[in-house]
Amino acid sequence: MQKKKLLIYAHYYIPDTASTGQILRELAEGMLDKFDITVICVVPSYLGTIEDKYKTRKYYEENINGVKVLRIRVPEFSKTNKKSRIKNIVSYFFGAMSATFKVGKMDYVFSISQPPILGGLLGVWGKWIKHAKYIYNIQDFNPEQTLAVGYSQNKIITGLMMSLDKFSCKRSNLIITVGRDLVETVEKRFAGKKVPKTVMINNWIDEKEIYPLPKDHTRVVEFKKKYGLDDKFVIMYSGNIGLYYDLENLIKVIEGFKAGPKTAYGRDVVFAFVGSGSVLENLKEYVKEHLMDNVVFIPYQDKDDLIYSLNAGDVHWCVNAKGIKGVSCPSKAYGIMGVGKPIIGVLEEGSEVRMLIDEIGCGKCCEPGDYVGVADIIRWYIENADNAEIKQMGMNGRKYLEEKLTGDVSVNRYAEEILKL
């Protein structure tokens, strides 16, 4: 029986380290037994720079692990320069529209809500051009996310964004969101009107790639030694150091611990930030100005090395800014659960990951903006650093992930829902 053809619009794709790119890679490769899959994406450029080998042609065709990949050349950009970012994103959008004509007949078109608004519109375009069924995967809602962090308060712009994304939702044959609270957002958008068909499927982590390692594992020890984390109690943030996480206020909470508290067994406490993003330089500047010598900044780690960096943390942050409930779902929680580490959750009550943490018992949570509560949680972890309770929290997360949040479970559900259309 001939496999159905599926086109995926992915702003970023392997080897880029964007979390959505990694999810789409695992989704595409996991569905190859049911679909013939083509991905349209940019040349590797998540950090803003582009290798010379991707600067000479408009398109690049590759085959990665059985997935056909059509890459679009885009201009380099700086994450701190809004104009250069916009130019990069717009180049991807129009390049992807044009690239749609370069791939053959498609039965299904799948797009993701990245870049904001444009990702959904690409899916509508693909549906029209290919006369295909359209699946819209909403990882983040915009303009709700833009409004939540005050990135734009221009009512004309945000109103247009809402109209366009509702248009994409209405034109879809299926919306797949990643949290119970995100399903509620779809329902609110279309209150009193016909709600587009919507299902919720959790994001995931590959439990065979990300798993607990012993503290004395050679690569974990090497990582900690390289960044001055050896013999320390490490409270780690790993991922995008961007706008939607309130990190510029959380660093002020961390400043309250710069005097160098120790755990009950005498370990110094260090706060490690692993990754890159638009507010990284602001955090570095604040740490420098306030002489916070127990804060360490570490570059993005290759996907193959992520297991070692995540295992180097004793406790991990999973945070969102206020107003992100029902708008975005921090999938970094699944990586933390993967390595069996407890969580500091700064998340709104009723949000998907907050509900998971509370249900599973794999961390401690408080509301975004409750900086006293954040400090209390940090203090509790330091005071109980070597207790069995903390280890059990981490194992609770790992056990739940193995049972409910594996790639196989979620990817199979994606395939089943698409084939129902």
Backbone torsions as a table, in degrees:
resi	resn	phi	psi	omega
1	MET	NA	130.3	-177.6
2	GLN	-72.1	136.0	-179.5
3	LYS	-73.8	147.1	175.0
4	LYS	-70.1	151.3	-178.3
5	LYS	-99.3	131.2	-176.2
6	LEU	-126.1	125.3	176.0
7	LEU	-103.7	128.0	178.2
8	ILE	-114.6	125.5	170.2
9	TYR	-91.3	115.9	-179.1
10	ALA	-128.8	112.9	178.4
11	HIS	-51.1	-52.4	178.2
12	TYR	-118.1	148.8	179.3
13	TYR	-148.5	160.1	179.9
14	ILE	-42.7	133.4	14.2
15	PRO	-92.8	8.3	177.8
16	ASP	-60.4	146.7	-172.9
17	THR	-92.0	3.4	178.1
18	ALA	-56.7	136.0	-175.9
19	SER	-60.6	-37.8	178.9
20	THR	-66.4	-35.4	177.6
21	GLY	-64.2	-39.1	178.8
22	GLN	-68.3	-40.7	178.7
23	ILE	-62.3	-44.8	-178.6
24	LEU	-66.5	-33.9	176.9
25	ARG	-63.1	-48.0	-178.5
26	GLU	-67.5	-34.9	177.1
27	LEU	-65.2	-48.3	-178.8
28	ALA	-61.7	-50.4	-177.6
29	GLU	-65.3	-32.4	-179.2
30	GLY	-74.3	-16.9	-178.7
31	MET	-106.7	8.8	-177.5
32	LEU	-64.1	-22.2	178.0
33	ASP	-73.1	-16.2	-177.9
34	LYS	-114.5	-21.8	-175.9
35	PHE	-135.0	150.5	167.3
36	ASP	-91.1	114.0	-165.4
37	ILE	-113.4	133.2	172.7
38	THR	-121.5	134.7	178.3
39	VAL	-114.7	130.7	171.3
40	ILE	-106.0	122.2	-175.5
41	CYS	-150.5	178.6	176.6
42	VAL	-84.9	163.8	169.7
43	VAL	-63.7	153.9	-178.4
44	PRO	-52.8	118.8	-172.4
45	SER	-163.1	21.4	-173.1
46	TYR	-58.0	-34.9	-178.6
47	LEU	-89.6	2.5	174.3
48	GLY	106.8	-26.1	-178.7
49	THR	-99.5	156.2	-177.2
50	ILE	-130.5	133.9	178.4
51	GLU	-65.6	149.5	-178.2
52	ASP	-56.3	-33.9	-176.3
53	LYS	-66.5	-12.8	178.5
54	TYR	-108.1	21.5	-175.6
55	LYS	-112.8	3.9	-172.3
56	THR	-105.4	-22.5	-177.9
57	ARG	-125.0	164.8	179.2
58	LYS	-78.1	-36.8	-177.7
59	TYR	-129.8	150.9	177.1
60	TYR	-134.6	125.0	179.1
61	GLU	-101.3	131.8	-180.0
62	GLU	-137.8	163.0	171.0
63	ASN	-127.0	115.6	-177.2
64	ILE	-117.4	110.7	178.4
65	ASN	52.1	36.8	176.7
66	GLY	94.0	-7.7	178.4
67	VAL	-96.7	127.3	175.4
68	LYS	-76.5	128.1	-176.7
69	VAL	-122.1	125.1	175.2
70	LEU	-112.5	111.6	-175.7
71	ARG	-99.0	144.6	-180.0
72	ILE	-110.4	131.8	175.2
73	ARG	-73.2	133.9	177.7
74	VAL	-131.7	160.7	178.4
75	PRO	-73.0	152.3	174.4
76	GLU	-66.5	161.3	-177.6
77	PHE	-152.0	167.7	173.7
78	SER	-114.5	132.9	-178.7
79	LYS	-65.3	-18.2	-180.0
80	THR	-97.1	-2.6	-179.4
81	ASN	-110.4	107.4	-173.8
82	LYS	-60.5	-41.8	-177.6
83	LYS	-63.4	-43.1	-178.5
84	SER	-68.3	-33.5	177.7
85	ARG	-66.6	-44.0	-179.7
86	ILE	-62.7	-43.0	178.9
87	LYS	-59.9	-42.2	179.5
88	ASN	-62.7	-46.5	-177.2
89	ILE	-66.4	-44.1	180.0
90	VAL	-63.7	-36.9	177.0
91	SER	-61.5	-41.4	177.2
92	TYR	-62.7	-45.3	-176.2
93	PHE	-58.9	-53.3	-178.5
94	PHE	-71.0	-33.1	176.2
95	GLY	-64.2	-40.1	179.2
96	ALA	-68.9	-36.8	175.8
97	MET	-59.5	-46.3	179.8
98	SER	-66.5	-40.9	-178.1
99	ALA	-63.9	-23.7	179.7
100	THR	-57.7	-32.0	179.3
101	PHE	-74.8	-13.3	-176.8
102	LYS	-89.3	-10.4	178.2
103	VAL	-104.7	156.3	-173.8
104	GLY	-79.7	-158.0	179.9
105	LYS	-60.1	141.3	178.5
106	MET	-130.7	141.5	175.5
107	ASP	-89.5	-32.8	-178.5
108	TYR	-135.6	147.0	173.1
109	VAL	-122.9	132.9	-176.0
110	PHE	-126.1	123.5	175.3
111	SER	-128.8	160.4	-177.9
112	ILE	-116.9	158.0	-174.9
113	SER	-77.9	34.0	174.6
114	GLN	-134.3	133.3	-6.8
115	PRO	-65.4	158.9	-178.1
116	PRO	-51.2	135.8	179.1
117	ILE	68.2	-50.3	-175.4
118	LEU	-65.5	-34.3	178.7
119	GLY	-60.0	-43.3	178.2
120	GLY	-65.9	-42.3	-179.9
121	LEU	-64.1	-34.4	176.0
122	LEU	-60.4	-40.1	178.9
123	GLY	-63.0	-41.3	177.6
124	VAL	-62.7	-44.0	177.7
125	TRP	-57.3	-48.8	-179.5
126	GLY	-61.4	-38.8	178.5
127	LYS	-60.6	-46.1	-179.1
128	TRP	-65.8	-48.6	-174.7
129	ILE	-67.9	-38.1	-175.2
130	LYS	-98.3	-1.9	-177.7
131	HIS	50.5	49.4	-172.8
132	ALA	-117.2	166.9	171.2
133	LYS	-77.1	141.5	-172.9
134	TYR	-115.4	125.1	176.0
135	ILE	-111.3	121.9	-179.1
136	TYR	-106.6	111.3	-179.6
137	ASN	-94.3	107.0	-177.5
138	ILE	-96.2	105.7	174.0
139	GLN	-87.1	-33.0	-179.8
140	ASP	-142.0	139.3	176.6
141	PHE	-94.3	130.7	171.2
142	ASN	-130.2	142.3	18.2
143	PRO	-86.3	3.2	-175.9
144	GLU	-55.3	-40.6	-179.7
145	GLN	-67.2	-41.7	178.5
146	THR	-60.2	-43.8	-179.6
147	LEU	-68.5	-37.7	-176.1
148	ALA	-60.7	-35.8	-177.4
149	VAL	-103.5	6.9	176.7
150	GLY	69.8	23.3	-179.1
151	TYR	-66.8	-32.2	174.0
152	SER	-150.3	132.0	176.0
153	GLN	-112.3	8.8	-178.7
154	ASN	-72.0	111.3	-173.0
155	LYS	-66.4	-29.3	178.4
156	ILE	-67.7	-46.5	-179.3
157	ILE	-65.3	-48.8	-177.0
158	THR	-68.2	-32.4	176.0
159	GLY	-65.6	-40.7	176.7
160	LEU	-64.6	-42.9	178.3
161	MET	-58.3	-44.6	-179.3
162	MET	-63.6	-44.1	179.9
163	SER	-60.3	-43.4	-178.2
164	LEU	-67.4	-40.5	-177.8
165	ASP	-74.1	-33.1	173.7
166	LYS	-65.0	-35.9	175.5
167	PHE	-59.4	-46.0	178.9
168	SER	-62.5	-41.1	178.7
169	CYS	-62.2	-45.7	-177.7
170	LYS	-64.7	-33.5	-178.3
171	ARG	-81.4	-9.7	-179.0
172	SER	-77.0	153.9	171.4
173	ASN	-89.1	-20.4	179.3
174	LEU	-158.7	133.5	170.7
175	ILE	-105.6	130.3	173.5
176	ILE	-115.7	119.1	175.7
177	THR	-109.4	173.7	-171.1
178	VAL	-115.2	13.4	179.3
179	GLY	-160.3	152.6	178.0
180	ARG	-60.5	-37.9	179.8
181	ASP	-69.8	-26.9	177.5
182	LEU	-73.9	-31.8	173.8
183	VAL	-62.2	-41.2	178.2
184	GLU	-60.6	-35.5	179.9
185	THR	-65.5	-41.0	176.1
186	VAL	-59.2	-45.5	-178.1
187	GLU	-63.3	-39.2	178.7
188	LYS	-66.4	-39.6	179.9
189	ARG	-58.3	-34.7	-174.5
190	PHE	-113.6	30.8	-177.7
191	ALA	-54.4	128.0	178.0
192	GLY	80.9	-3.2	179.8
193	LYS	-125.1	175.7	-179.8
194	LYS	-66.5	120.5	179.7
195	VAL	-85.8	128.3	177.1
196	PRO	-57.4	149.9	179.0
197	LYS	-57.4	124.7	-174.1
198	THR	-135.7	135.4	172.1
199	VAL	-129.9	159.0	178.0
200	MET	-113.0	127.3	174.0
201	ILE	-132.2	122.8	-179.7
202	ASN	-61.0	146.9	163.7
203	ASN	-67.8	179.2	-171.0
204	TRP	-154.2	178.1	170.1
205	ILE	-136.0	149.6	176.8
206	ASP	-77.2	104.5	-174.8
207	GLU	-67.0	-13.1	177.4
208	LYS	-87.5	-18.1	178.4
209	GLU	-98.8	-31.7	-177.5
210	ILE	-119.5	109.3	-175.1
211	TYR	-152.6	164.5	-177.9
212	PRO	-66.1	139.0	174.3
213	LEU	-120.8	151.7	177.0
214	PRO	-65.0	151.1	-177.7
215	LYS	-58.3	-30.3	-177.0
216	ASP	-93.4	14.3	176.8
217	HIS	-60.1	133.7	-172.8
218	THR	-52.3	-46.9	-175.4
219	ARG	-71.1	-33.1	176.3
220	VAL	-68.3	-44.1	178.4
221	VAL	-61.2	-42.3	179.1
222	GLU	-63.0	-42.9	179.3
223	PHE	-61.5	-46.7	-177.5
224	LYS	-65.4	-39.7	179.5
225	LYS	-66.3	-39.7	-178.2
226	LYS	-60.6	-35.9	-175.4
227	TYR	-110.5	18.5	174.5
228	GLY	70.3	30.6	-178.4
229	LEU	-103.0	-4.6	-175.8
230	ASP	-65.0	140.1	-179.3
231	ASP	64.1	18.3	179.4
232	LYS	-111.2	159.4	170.2
233	PHE	-92.3	111.5	-168.1
234	VAL	-101.2	118.0	173.0
235	ILE	-103.1	112.3	-165.8
236	MET	-114.8	139.4	166.3
237	TYR	-112.5	125.9	-178.0
238	SER	-130.1	122.0	178.4
239	GLY	140.8	-157.1	-177.8
240	ASN	-69.9	121.8	179.2
241	ILE	-95.7	72.3	-170.5
242	GLY	-120.1	-159.8	-168.7
243	LEU	-74.1	-26.0	-164.5
244	TYR	-94.7	18.4	-171.2
245	TYR	-125.1	1.9	177.3
246	ASP	58.4	29.7	-175.1
247	LEU	-67.7	-27.9	-179.8
248	GLU	-68.7	-22.5	172.8
249	ASN	-90.5	-34.5	179.5
250	LEU	-66.1	-30.6	178.1
251	ILE	-65.6	-27.7	176.8
252	LYS	-71.1	-33.6	174.6
253	VAL	-65.8	-42.7	179.6
254	ILE	-61.8	-31.7	179.2
255	GLU	-57.3	-30.0	178.9
256	GLY	-65.3	-10.8	-179.4
257	PHE	-111.9	14.0	-176.2
258	LYS	-74.0	-13.3	179.5
259	ALA	-68.0	-9.4	173.4
260	GLY	89.3	58.8	175.6
261	PRO	-65.3	154.1	178.4
262	LYS	-120.4	154.9	175.0
263	THR	-75.3	172.3	-178.4
264	ALA	-58.2	-28.6	-179.4
265	TYR	-99.3	16.9	170.3
266	GLY	86.0	11.7	177.4
267	ARG	-79.4	135.6	172.7
268	ASP	-69.4	152.9	-179.7
269	VAL	-102.2	133.1	177.5
270	VAL	-131.4	141.7	177.8
271	PHE	-105.4	117.9	-176.4
272	ALA	-111.4	131.3	175.1
273	PHE	-112.8	115.3	-177.7
274	VAL	-110.2	117.1	178.1
275	GLY	140.1	-162.6	-177.7
276	SER	-149.6	167.0	178.6
277	GLY	160.3	-179.5	-169.0
278	SER	-70.0	-20.2	179.6
279	VAL	-107.1	6.8	-178.2
280	LEU	-57.5	-47.6	-178.0
281	GLU	-63.5	-35.4	176.8
282	ASN	-62.3	-42.5	178.4
283	LEU	-64.9	-44.0	179.2
284	LYS	-60.3	-42.0	-179.6
285	GLU	-64.7	-41.4	179.7
286	TYR	-64.1	-44.5	180.0
287	VAL	-62.0	-41.5	179.6
288	LYS	-65.3	-47.0	-177.9
289	GLU	-64.1	-32.7	-175.6
290	HIS	-102.6	13.9	172.5
291	LEU	52.0	47.9	-178.4
292	MET	-92.0	86.0	-172.9
293	ASP	-81.8	2.4	175.6
294	ASN	-106.5	23.9	174.0
295	VAL	-117.2	130.7	-177.2
296	VAL	-124.4	135.2	175.7
297	PHE	-107.9	129.4	-173.4
298	ILE	-126.3	135.8	-178.5
299	PRO	-65.4	163.9	172.3
300	TYR	-50.5	141.6	177.5
301	GLN	-101.7	142.3	173.7
302	ASP	-56.9	151.1	-177.7
303	LYS	-55.6	-37.1	-179.4
304	ASP	-67.0	-22.0	-178.2
305	ASP	-98.9	-4.5	-175.4
306	LEU	-59.8	-36.3	-179.6
307	ILE	-58.7	-35.4	-177.5
308	TYR	-76.7	-40.2	179.9
309	SER	-68.8	-41.7	179.5
310	LEU	-64.9	-38.2	178.2
311	ASN	-69.3	-19.0	179.5
312	ALA	-74.1	-18.1	177.4
313	GLY	-84.3	142.6	174.2
314	ASP	-88.1	-34.7	177.9
315	VAL	-139.3	146.7	-178.6
316	HIS	-124.5	143.7	172.3
317	TRP	-78.4	142.1	165.5
318	CYS	-136.7	106.4	-167.2
319	VAL	-133.2	154.9	170.4
320	ASN	-143.8	152.3	174.5
321	ALA	-71.9	160.7	177.5
322	LYS	-62.1	139.1	-179.9
323	GLY	95.9	-2.8	-177.2
324	ILE	-86.9	-13.6	176.2
325	LYS	-55.0	132.3	179.9
326	GLY	77.7	1.9	-174.7
327	VAL	-116.2	-39.5	-176.8
328	SER	-148.6	156.4	-178.1
329	CYS	-131.2	110.3	-175.7
330	PRO	-69.7	99.5	-176.2
331	SER	-70.6	-6.8	175.8
332	LYS	-59.7	-22.1	178.6
333	ALA	-57.8	-34.5	-176.8
334	TYR	-70.6	-34.6	175.4
335	GLY	-66.2	-39.0	178.3
336	ILE	-64.0	-45.0	176.9
337	MET	-62.1	-36.2	-178.7
338	GLY	-57.3	-41.1	-178.6
339	VAL	-91.4	5.1	174.9
340	GLY	68.3	41.5	179.4
341	LYS	-113.1	147.7	178.6
342	PRO	-75.2	163.1	-170.4
343	ILE	-120.7	140.4	162.6
344	ILE	-97.5	106.6	-177.5
345	GLY	-100.3	115.5	173.3
346	VAL	-107.7	85.3	-166.8
347	LEU	-144.7	147.1	-178.3
348	GLU	-72.9	142.4	176.9
349	GLU	-61.3	134.2	-178.4
350	GLY	94.0	-7.3	175.1
351	SER	-80.7	153.5	-171.8
352	GLU	-54.6	-51.8	-174.7
353	VAL	-71.5	-35.9	175.4
354	ARG	-60.0	-43.7	179.0
355	MET	-62.8	-41.6	178.8
356	LEU	-61.7	-47.4	-178.6
357	ILE	-59.5	-44.0	-179.4
358	ASP	-67.7	-41.1	-179.1
359	GLU	-67.2	-40.2	-175.0
360	ILE	-82.5	-31.1	-174.4
361	GLY	76.7	43.5	-176.9
362	CYS	-112.2	20.1	177.7
363	GLY	175.4	-175.3	177.5
364	LYS	-122.3	139.4	-173.9
365	CYS	-128.8	155.4	169.4
366	CYS	-147.4	171.7	-178.0
367	GLU	-75.9	145.4	170.2
368	PRO	-57.1	138.7	-178.7
369	GLY	91.2	-13.6	177.5
370	ASP	-89.3	77.7	-172.6
371	TYR	-71.6	-26.5	173.4
372	VAL	-66.3	-42.9	178.1
373	GLY	-62.8	-39.4	177.3
374	VAL	-60.4	-47.1	-179.4
375	ALA	-61.8	-38.8	179.7
376	ASP	-64.3	-39.8	179.5
377	ILE	-66.4	-44.6	177.6
378	ILE	-57.2	-46.5	-178.2
379	ARG	-61.5	-40.6	-180.0
380	TRP	-62.4	-44.0	-180.0
381	TYR	-63.9	-39.1	179.5
382	ILE	-65.3	-44.1	-177.8
383	GLU	-68.7	-26.5	-177.6
384	ASN	-111.5	22.5	-170.6
385	ALA	-53.2	-36.0	-174.4
386	ASP	-109.0	17.3	-179.4
387	ASN	-85.6	154.0	-179.8
388	ALA	-64.7	-26.0	-177.3
389	GLU	-60.9	-40.3	-179.1
390	ILE	-67.0	-43.7	178.9
391	LYS	-61.0	-39.5	-179.1
392	GLN	-65.5	-37.8	176.5
393	MET	-55.4	-49.6	-180.0
394	GLY	-60.8	-42.6	-179.8
395	MET	-67.5	-31.8	175.9
396	ASN	-59.5	-43.3	179.2
397	GLY	-63.9	-44.6	-179.7
398	ARG	-62.2	-44.3	-178.2
399	LYS	-62.0	-44.3	-179.2
400	TYR	-65.0	-42.1	179.8
401	LEU	-59.6	-44.9	-179.5
402	GLU	-61.0	-31.8	-176.8
403	GLU	-87.0	-36.0	-167.4
404	LYS	-126.4	-19.8	-169.4
405	LEU	-122.0	32.8	178.1
406	THR	-83.5	158.5	177.2
407	GLY	-59.5	-41.1	-178.0
408	ASP	-58.1	-44.8	-178.2
409	VAL	-62.8	-50.4	-175.9
410	SER	-70.7	-43.1	-178.7
411	VAL	-63.3	-40.9	177.5
412	ASN	-62.0	-36.7	178.6
413	ARG	-67.7	-39.9	176.2
414	TYR	-57.3	-49.8	-178.2
415	ALA	-60.8	-43.5	-179.7
416	GLU	-61.6	-45.0	-178.2
417	GLU	-66.9	-38.1	179.6
418	ILE	-66.5	-44.8	-176.9
419	LEU	-69.7	-16.4	176.3
420	LYS	-72.6	-21.7	-173.3
421	LEU	-67.8	NA	NA
